Amino acid sequence: MGPIQKLRKALRGCCSCSRGMPPIGVRLDVQDGHVIIDNGILQLTLSNPDGIVTGVRYNGVDNLLEVLNKADNRGYWDLVWNGTGKSGIFDVIKGTDFRILFQDEEQVEVSFTRTWTPSLEGTLVPLNIDKRFVVLRGCSGFYTYAIYEHLEGWPDFDIGETRIAFKLRKDKFYYMAISDDRQRIMPMPDDRMPGRCQQLAYPEAVLLTNPINPDLKGEVDDKYQYSCEDQDIKVHGWISFDPPVGFWQITPSDEFRAGGPVKQNLTSHVGPTTLSVFLSAHYAGQDVVPKFRNGEYWKKVFGPVFIYLNSSWDGSDPKMLWEDAKIQMQVEVESWPYDFPVSEDFQKCLQRGSVSGKLLVRDRYIDGDDIYANGAYVGLALPGEAGSWQREFKGYQFWTRADENGSFTITNVRTGDYNLYAWVPGFIGDYIYDAAITVTSGNNIDLGDLVFEPPRDGVTLWDIGIPDRSAAEFYIPDPNPTYVNRLYINDPADRFRQYGLWERYADLYPDTDLVYTIGDSDYKKDWFFAQVTRKTDQNSYQPTTWQIKFHLDSVYPSGSYKLRVALASATLSELQVRFNDSKANPAHFTTGLIGRDNAIARHGIHGLYWLYNINVRSTWLVQGDNTIFLTQSRSQGPFQGIMYDYIRMEGPSDS
């Protein structure tokens, strides 16, 4: 017996009956106020006709959800929407009609629908919403998905967020796990109440001053410290030590999430709460959330996602439940697309297609031959422009990584019209295939060799950073000892998740700003990860101006130099660029006001990607020593700022 088999034998779960007897059939009990689905492993209770998860009975625990909460605040789908004259409306989605869609001993699928009519205009989001729940025989968990539909001619609206949330019992679930390295005993929700904490710069962040668990005193709690990129949000959740039970949210596909594979979202946090976020403005901004105008038709399936339950069989370390959950996650990923959902709107495997090809990079200033696009992100999204996928929140997206030879295959693609997009770590810019791609059922499209020519006009004179759409390679300071999350101490990969790092800039540069000298400075030590404002003694904020100093042996009077500035994040910022004249008015270049991703405050090391290709006149440069002045000119608050991804100065093409 291998180690995985031994592990799973010691634990209960793995979506098969593991008690030495065949699993019983799935049973459905419909009552006036509740619907109960029981497969002998778990019992799922849903309010009728609301479709709120009010109870999950498992392993001798009557309810894993927080029994102290009201019934509609335990397990629910929700959304945030904006309508005409209204904004930020939070809606816990409650059905008005209940239906049994499928019922036998192998499977039960039920539906809770809410139908919109014009009489509801202004009070409910103009969507027909169909929430589904599925329980399978012998399966240690349940599935849920939803279908949203906006009919042609219905009112305009925006969706700011939609998700599933589960609130677990605080007397049992103390230990949270979102990755191998990000696991810990968490504070209690009571610790965030007055008398036990001090609120910090925004409501989500608190300093624990008198927590129930004294070991946590002096730590910061902030749900944004536990965000992840979508490509890494496949399994996360909570562990109870007594009894040893795990509650896991598994997302087997990213196709129904928005904004691409590196879009960041919340996962689990103090509550104990676990989320499956399908669409949000976090780390992107309200500018990119779906806006439905002029009565356009729209329909989308969110999910299914899987709520997996497991428990220890023989007194094993309860933390091994995490290892088992990862195995189950892989089982779910390999089973995608599922064959059991009843809805015809969820396409099964044989209804889908695939797209393959080979991506090469052509940059003659690096290599005379085309370069394999090793590790490239290659994806299909709604038709648009190069890079539009990161701001595309309405349709489905399908992404993969190219292998070491640049070869890629995107499988299980829903039928429809797409553009093929790509970006390659190590190179700036975005690739887009020059024709729309129509995927049909059973069709395998081979695009052959594709060539991406990243922006390039001349030889590299100097550069700063690594073009990977992140500021992680730059200098990230130690946190203020007063504001520490101990999970991230001695964690180089996640040190940017500490609270208050924006304030450390003024500690390092109290009077003057950063100066970076090409040839002498090291971006790992000398380039602060974010260009932020500086707080003054008058409790106001100042713009900051960074300098890049470099030497030119000569200046070519003909032709134009080029400065490539790639940003990893921007929040209500304006980057002004000046060459050898810090007072030039107007600036030689300005981005104008850009960005709302708020990644600095939310402990992200990137938000949305921006690329600026700045023509630099030879008259702005001098033979000898030169200085570029980078000013972030907006300074109304502490979180306005930018993160750089990469900067490159190119000589004229004829130099």
Buried (B, 14 or more C-beta within 10 A) or exposed (E): EEEEEEBBEBBBBBBEBBEEEEBBBBBBEEEEEBBBBBBBBBBBBBBBBBBBBBBBBBBEBEBBBBEEBEBBBBBBBBBBBBBEEEEEBEBEBBBEEBEEBBBEEBBBBBBBBBBBEEEEBEEBBBBBBBBBBBBBBBBBBBBBBBBBBBBEEBBBBBBBBBBBBBBBBBEBBBBBBBBEEBBBEBBBBEBBEEEBBEEBBBEBBBBBEEBEBEEBEBBBBBBBBBBBBBBBBBBBBBBBBEEBBBBBBBBBBBBBBBBBBBBBBBBBBBBBBBBBBBBBBBBBBEEBBBBBEEEBEBEBBBBBBBBBBBBBBEEBEBBBBBBBBBBBBBBBBEBBBBEBBBBEBBBBBEBBBBBBBBBBBBBEEBEEEBBBBBBBBBBBBBBBEBBBBBBBBBBBBBBBBBBEEBBBBBBBBBBBEBBBBBBBBBBBBBBBBEEEBEBEEEEEBEBEEBEBBBBBBBEEBEBBBBBBBBBBBBBBBEBBEEBBBEBBEEBEEBBBBBBBBBBBBBEEBEEEBBBBBBEEBEBEEBBBBBBBBBBEEEEEBEBBBBBBBBEBEEBBEEBBBBBBBBBBBBBBBBBBBBBBEEEBEEBBBBBEEBBBBBBBBBBBBBBBBBBBBBEBEBEBBEEEEBBBBBBBBBBEBBBBBBBBBBBBBBBBBEB
